[in-house]
Amino acid sequence: MPRRARTASDTNRLARIPVLASRDSVAFPALVTTLHVGRDPSVRAVRHALHANRLVIVLIQRDMNQDAVTPQGLVEVGALCE
């Protein structure tokens, strides 16, 4: 089945989905797993998702020892998770 072209509406919708930085686990499509969330920004991201559309984007941290993660500290490819 061919994919449809991404629209501005799709891009805006994705821009509002919170990002969850993962230290030690990788999320794959169609994989059911438990994500351990403990840092305050991660907890806020999950709470926001629960009150919105139940979606988060899970990205892996480049440095597991870093507590304050910046966008540059995340891998660019991740998974859209529910």
For each residue, the residues with C-beta under 8 A, 3 or more apart:
1:
2:
3:
4:
5:
6: 10 11
7: 10 11
8: 11 12
9: 12 13
10: 6 7 13 14
11: 6 7 8 14 15
12: 8 9 15 16
13: 9 10 16 17
14: 10 11 17 57
15: 11 12
16: 12 13 52
17: 13 14 49 53 55 56 57 80
18: 44 45 46 48 49 56 57
19: 45 56 57 58 59 74 78
20: 35 37 42 45 46 56 57 58 59 81
21: 39 41 42 59 60 61 69 73 74
22: 25 26 27 35 58 59 60 61
23: 61 64
24: 64
25: 22 33 35 36
26: 22 60
27: 22 31 33 35 58 78 79 81
28: 31 79
29: 79
30:
31: 27 28
32:
33: 25 27
34:
35: 20 22 25 27 58 81
36: 25
37: 20 42 43 46
38: 42 43
39: 21 42 43 67
40: 43 44
41: 21 44 45 69
42: 20 21 37 38 39 45 46
43: 37 38 39 40 46 47
44: 18 40 41 47 48
45: 18 19 20 41 42 48 49 56
46: 18 20 37 42 43 49 50 56
47: 43 44 50 51
48: 18 44 45 51 52
49: 17 18 45 46 52 53 54 55 56
50: 46 47 54
51: 47 48
52: 16 48 49 55
53: 17 49
54: 49 50 82
55: 17 49 52 80 81 82
56: 17 18 19 20 45 46 49 80 81
57: 14 17 18 19 20 78 79 80 81
58: 19 20 22 27 35 78 79 81
59: 19 20 21 22 74 75 76 77 78
60: 21 22 26 74 75 78
61: 21 22 23 64 66 69 73 74 75
62: 66 73 74 75
63: 66 73
64: 23 24 61
65:
66: 61 62 63 69 73
67: 39
68:
69: 21 41 61 66 73 74
70: 73 74
71: 74
72:
73: 21 61 62 63 66 69 70
74: 19 21 59 60 61 62 69 70 71 78
75: 59 60 61 62 78
76: 59
77: 59
78: 19 27 57 58 59 60 74 75
79: 27 28 29 57 58
80: 17 55 56 57
81: 20 27 35 55 56 57 58
82: 54 55
